[in-house]
Amino acid sequence: MIFYIIAFFIVALDQFTKWLVVKNMELGESIPIIQNFFYLTSHRNRGAAWGILENQMWLFYIITVIVVVAIIYYLEKHAKGKYLFQLSLSFILGGAIGNFIDRVFRQEVVDFVDTYIFTYDFPIFNIADSALTIGVILMFIQLIIEAREEKEKKNEQH
């Protein structure tokens, strides 16, 4: 149950921050937080990451529903007792639902986190995107841990 609460918190934080941006900033407006590194920039995205598949909302609806169902299935059937795996799935679930809400109600995703890594202007993103990224990283860590454990078991058997 805690993992659904985590996902809900991610969705709530994501939607609240997007609401703040929509209500308080003009589209394209940018507020420097740390000069040459971090800005709040009001941006909209009608596609997926980096704007790919722009205006393909029906595809995003289908994919998101499939992903959400799969995540819930995995949380209930395969992730029990694997805290890191459950945590990764809760972050992915929260991120997927957060952006899904935007696509359903706005027909676009609100982005606002604008960073410069050295001189590279990284694509603008949001809390849901961050949660998705963190979830995938945690899942890779879980997979690495499981692979090591499996390798250790095989080594113990020989």
N, C-alpha and C positions, 0 to 999 in steps of 0.2 A: 504493500500500500504506500509506503514511503516514497517509492520510485514514481508513482503516479502523482504524488504531491510535489515532488521535485519538478516533474514535467509541467504541472499546472503552474508552479511558481515561475518557471521559465516563460511560459506563455503569457502570464500576467505581466511580468516585467517587460517582456518584448512589446506587448500591446500598449502598455502604459507609456513607454519611452517613445514609441511611434506616434501615439496620440499627442504627446507633448510637442514633438517635432511638427506635426501637421497643424496643430493649433497655434503654435508660437513662432514658426519660421516660414518665410516665403520659399517657394521652390527655387533651389539654386543658391539660397543664402548660406553663407559659411561663417561660422564663429570660431576664431582661433582659441584653442585651449592651451596648447603648447606650440608656439610659433615654429613652423617648418617641420612639425612632427605629428600633431594631433588637432583635428578640427571637427566640429559638428557641422555637417553640411546636409541640407535638406535635398534629398535625391529620390527619384522613383525609378523602379526597375520593373519592366513588363516581361522579363525573361527569367532565366535561372542565373547561376553564378556568372558574373561578368557579362550579363545581358544575353547569353546564348538562348536560342529558341524563343526569341522575343514574340510576344502576342500568341503563344501557344497554350492558352489557359486550360483548354480541355485536357491537354496532355498532362499538365501539372496537377489538375484535379484527380485524374485517374492514377497517376504515379503516387501522389500523396496518400490517397485512400489505401492503395496497396501497401505502401510502406507503413502506414499507421497500423493496419491490420496485422502485418507481419511482425512489427515491433511488439504489439500486445501479445501475439501468439508466443513469440520468443520469451517475453518477460514471464509469461505464465507457464510455459512448458520446458524451456531449455536453459533459462538463466538462473533458476532457483539455486540459491547457495553460492552463486558467483557474484559477489558484491560489485566488483569492478565492471563486469559485463552488464549487470542490471543498471548500474549508474550510467554507463555509456548509452544504453538503450533509452533511459529516461531523458538524457540530454538530446538525443536525436529525435525522440518523440516530441518533446517540447519545442524544439526548433522547427520541425516539420509542421506542426500545428500552428505555430506562430505565423509563419509565412503563408500557410494555407488560408488562414483567416483574412490576411491582406488580399490575397488573390480572389477570394470569394466576394468580399465586401467592397474592395477598392479597384479590382481588376489590375492591380499593380502592387508591388512590394515597396514599403517605405524603408529607405536606407538613410543612415546619417553618420556613421562612424567613418571618418575620413582620415587616413594615416599616410604618412610619408616615411618609408623605410629607406634611410639614407637619402637619396634623391628620387627614389621610385614612388610615384603616387599610386598606392595600393587601391584597388577598386573599393568603393564605398560599400559598407555592409551594415548589419544591424545585430541586435541581441540574438535573434533566432539563428542567424548565420553563424554567430560565434558559438552558440550551443551545439549546432550541427557539427562544427569543426572540432570542438572539444570532445563531443561524443565519439566521433570517428577516431580521434587520437587515443581516447581511452580504450576503445575497442581494439585498436592495433596493439596497445600495451597488453590487454587481456590475451590476445592471440599469441603474443610473444611469450607471455608467462606460461600459457598452456603448452606451447611447443617445447619450452624448456623442461617443464614438468614431464611431458611425454618422453623426451629424450633421456631424462634422468631415470625414468622407470625402465626404459629399454636398456640403459647401461647397467642398472642394478640386476636385471634378469640375465645378463651375460657374464 
